[in-house]
Amino acid sequence: MILSVFLTGIGIYFWLKSYKEKRGYYPKFFKIYKDLCNKMKNNPFNGFFIMTRHLLKFYTMTLVFSMILVFVGFITIGQSEPVKKVQNYCENNSEVNRITGKINHYGVLRSVSSQWNSKIGSSELSLVFVSENGVFNVYSKLEKDNSELPIFEFH
C-alpha cells in the first residue's frame, strides 16, 4: 500500500513536470474548477459530459483520492488502541490460533466505532486477516471499565 502511494506521488510529480515543459506553466486547477462550475450553472449535465470526455483523468483522480483516504484511514484507525488490542488478542490466543493457524497479515480496511476516555470506553470493530488456514473476518466488541483491561467478545 505504501509503495502504491509512493509510486503515484512520483507519477504525479513527473506529470506536472511534463505539463510545465510542454505548456510553460503548471495546470490552473482553480481556474478549471471555476469554469466547470460556471458551465454547470447553465446546464447541470455539463459536468457529466466533461467527465466522459476526460474519463481517464477523472478515473485517475478518483483513484488518487481513494488511495489518500485509505492511507489516512490506515494510519489513524490502524494505530488506535482497540485495533492493537484485537490484533494482539488474535495473535496470542491459543483457541484463535488453533482455528486460524499463524496470522500472516491484516487487511488494510477496518471498520471501527469507538468511544474512549481514560477510565471507561467501548469499541466495536471489524477487520480481516489472512492466515495459514484462510481469510477470516473478525468482529469484536471491547468494553473497558475503571482502567481495567478490555473485555473481548468475538463473533
Backbone hydrogen bonds, N-H to C=O, Kabsch-Sander energy under -0.5 kcal/mol:
donor,donor_aa,acceptor,acceptor_aa,energy
5,V,1,M,-1.9
6,F,2,I,-2.3
7,L,3,L,-2.9
8,T,4,S,-2.3
9,G,5,V,-2.3
10,I,6,F,-2.2
11,G,7,L,-2.4
12,I,8,T,-2.5
13,Y,9,G,-2.3
14,F,10,I,-2.4
15,W,11,G,-2.1
16,L,12,I,-2.7
17,K,13,Y,-2.2
18,S,14,F,-2.5
19,Y,15,W,-2.7
20,K,16,L,-2.3
21,E,17,K,-2.1
22,K,18,S,-2.3
23,R,19,Y,-2.5
24,G,20,K,-2.4
29,F,27,P,-1.1
32,I,28,K,-2.3
33,Y,29,F,-2.5
34,K,30,F,-2.4
35,D,31,K,-2.5
36,L,32,I,-2.4
37,C,33,Y,-2.4
38,N,34,K,-2.3
39,K,35,D,-2.4
40,M,36,L,-2.2
41,K,37,C,-1.4
42,N,38,N,-1.1
43,N,39,K,-1.9
46,N,43,N,-2.2
47,G,44,P,-0.7
49,F,45,F,-2.1
50,I,46,N,-2.9
51,M,47,G,-2.2
52,T,48,F,-2.3
53,R,49,F,-2.0
54,H,50,I,-1.8
55,L,52,T,-1.0
58,F,54,H,-2.6
59,Y,55,L,-2.8
60,T,56,L,-2.5
61,M,57,K,-2.5
62,T,58,F,-2.2
63,L,59,Y,-2.3
64,V,60,T,-2.5
65,F,61,M,-2.5
66,S,62,T,-2.4
67,M,63,L,-2.4
68,I,64,V,-2.2
69,L,65,F,-2.2
70,V,66,S,-2.5
71,F,67,M,-2.4
72,V,68,I,-2.5
73,G,69,L,-2.5
74,F,70,V,-2.6
75,I,71,F,-2.3
76,T,72,V,-2.6
77,I,73,G,-2.3
78,G,73,G,-0.9
78,G,74,F,-0.8
80,S,77,I,-1.6
84,K,80,S,-2.0
85,K,81,E,-2.5
86,V,82,P,-2.2
87,Q,83,V,-2.5
88,N,84,K,-2.4
89,Y,85,K,-2.4
90,C,86,V,-2.7
91,E,87,Q,-2.2
92,N,88,N,-1.9
93,N,89,Y,-1.7
97,N,93,N,-2.4
98,R,94,S,-2.0
99,I,95,E,-1.5
100,T,96,V,-2.8
101,G,97,N,-2.1
104,N,130,V,-2.6
105,H,130,V,-1.5
107,G,128,V,-3.8
111,S,126,S,-2.2
112,V,110,R,-0.6
113,S,124,E,-2.6
115,Q,122,S,-2.7
117,N,120,I,-1.8
121,G,144,K,-1.8
122,S,115,Q,-2.4
123,S,142,L,-2.4
124,E,113,S,-2.6
125,L,140,S,-2.4
126,S,111,S,-2.3
127,L,138,V,-2.1
129,F,136,F,-2.5
130,V,105,H,-3.1
131,S,134,G,-3.1
132,E,102,K,-1.6
133,N,100,T,-2.0
134,G,131,S,-1.2
136,F,129,F,-2.8
138,V,127,L,-3.4
138,V,136,F,-0.6
139,Y,137,N,-0.5
140,S,125,L,-2.9
141,K,153,E,-1.5
142,L,123,S,-3.2
143,E,151,I,-1.0
144,K,121,G,-2.8
147,S,119,K,-2.0
148,E,145,D,-1.8
151,I,143,E,-2.4
152,F,150,P,-0.5
153,E,141,K,-0.6
155,H,139,Y,-1.8
